[in-house]
């Protein structure tokens, strides 16, 4: 079973459905869960997908040690109680289960230098806080998760930015990939398993 916390409109669940017999998406927002239901209904795998309003910090609808894979894509940075959410991830993971976290890179030069210089806002919610690799690994360990691996991934936050920023951010990402410069990469991907 796969659980996605902060599932939003179920974009990832719909794409991952062929690989799992059961997928559960949870989100704090009833509006997002409604949008996710609409998306799930057009999937040929709709009978595998369940959607629930359930904050990641609580996961009241998920049993202990019942999940093989927990996925969190672009949601942890919006959560006010990140450590509590990760403790819930640890609680619901089966022994040997895997947590996959994709989140913006807190050391990304766009967030640290360029956006402030250009007076561009990088926060969508007042709770937004972008973690660097060390902070993310520390949170995982504090929550009872054992980091397995980490890397950078291409994340270009241009959806609500002026068009010209997209060109700059794509160029930064290319430089970061070629020169292996983490400060030029927009996203972090970390994997972890339950420590106990």
N, C-alpha and C positions, 0 to 999 in steps of 0.2 A: 504494500500500500504506500502511496505517496501522499504527503500532506504539504500543501503550500500555505504558508502564513503570509497574510497581506496579499491575498490573491488578486485583488483588484477585479478586473473584468474577465478573469480566467483565460487570458491569452496563453499563458504557459501550460495550464492544465489541458487545454484543448489540443495543443501541439504534442504534449507528452502522453496523452491518453492511449495511443497504440501500444506503449511499452508497459502499461500497468493494468491490472485487472480492477483496481479500485483507486480512485483519486478523490481527495477531499480538499476543498479550498475554503479557507476561513479569512474573513476580513471584518474589521470593526465597523465598517460602513454598510448599513442596509442598502443604500443606493448602489454601491459597488456590487454587492451580492445579487441584487436584482439584475444589474447589467450582465453579471457573470452568468446568471441563469439563462438570459436571452442568448448569450453566445453558446452556452453548453447545449441548448436545445437544437441548434443547427449542426452539432457535431455528430458524426456517425457513431461515436463512442459515448453518447449522452447517458446511457445506462450505467456507465462506470464512474461518472462524475457526481459528487455530492458537494453542495455549497451551503455554508453556514455563517451566520453572524456570530462571531466568537473572537474576542480580542486575543492577540498572540500572547499577551501577558497573563492570560487565564487559561485558555484552551480547555474550557470546562466540558466541551463535547467530545474530547479525545481521551481515550483510556491510556493508562500508564503502559509503557513498553509495547505499544501496538503498531508502531509505524516503522517501515523499512527505510524510507527516505523523507526527509523534511527539506523543503525548498523555500528560500526567501530571496526574492529578486526585487531589488530597489524598494524595500519597505522598512528594513531595520533602521535606516537613517531617519525615518519619520516618527519612530516610536519613542515615546517619552521614557518608558521604563524598559530599556533595551536588555539590561541584565535579567530582569524578571522574564522577559520573553524568551531569552536563551535558556533560562532554567526550565521553562516549560518544554522547550525543544528537547532538552536532555531527559526530561521526565517521560515524554511520549515515545522517544526512540527505542526500538528494540536493541538488545545487545548485538553489536555488529552493524547496526543501522548507521546511515550516513546523513549528515547535515550539509547542505550546499548553500552557501551564502554568496550572493552577488550584490555588491554595494558600491557606491561611489568612493573613490580613493581620496581620503582626507588630505593627502600630501600632493594632490594634483595641482600643478602650477596655475591652472585656471581659477581654482577656488582660493588658493593661497595668495596669488600675486596679481594675475591679469584682471580678473573680474573686479576686485576692489579698485584697482588702478583706473579701469574703464567705467567704474560706477554701475556695474551690472549686478543685479541681484542673483544670487545662486540658491536662495532658499525658497521652497514652495510652501512650507508650513513653518510656523514659529518654532516647532520642536525639532526641525531639521538640524542634524549634527553629523558631519561626515567623519568617519573614523579612518585613521591610518592603520597600516598592517599590525603594528605593535598593539595598538589599542584594541583592535578587533580580536587578535589572538588572546590578549589578556581577558577580554570579556568572555570568550569561549571557554577558557580554562576556569575562570571564576564560576561559570555556570555548570561545570562538571563535564565539559566536552573536551576531547583531546584532538587538537589540530592534526590533520593528516598532511595537507598540502595547501599551498597558496600560489597565486599568480596574479598578473594584471590582465584585464580584458578591455576590449574596446567599448568604451561608454562615452558617447559624445552628447552632452546635455544641451541640445540645440532646439528642442521643441518649442520653447517660448522665448527664445532669444532672437535678437536681430539676425537676419540671414548671414551677414558677413562674419558673425562669430563662428558659424558652422565651418566655414573655410579654414579659419585659424585653428579650430579644435581638431579638425581632420588632419591638418598638417602636423600639429603637435603629436597626435596619436601615431602617425607614420614615423616621425622622428623617434618617439618613445619605443616603438616596436623594433626598428632597425638598430638603434643605439642602446637598447635595453635600459632606458631611462624611465624609472617608475614615476618621476615627477611629471612626465608628459603623458601618462596613461590615466584615463578618467575613471576606470573601475578596478575593484579588487574582487577576486573570487577566492573563497576559502572553503575548504572541506574539513569536516571534523566528524568524530564518532563519539559515542558515549564513553566517558572515561572509566566508569565502573560497570 
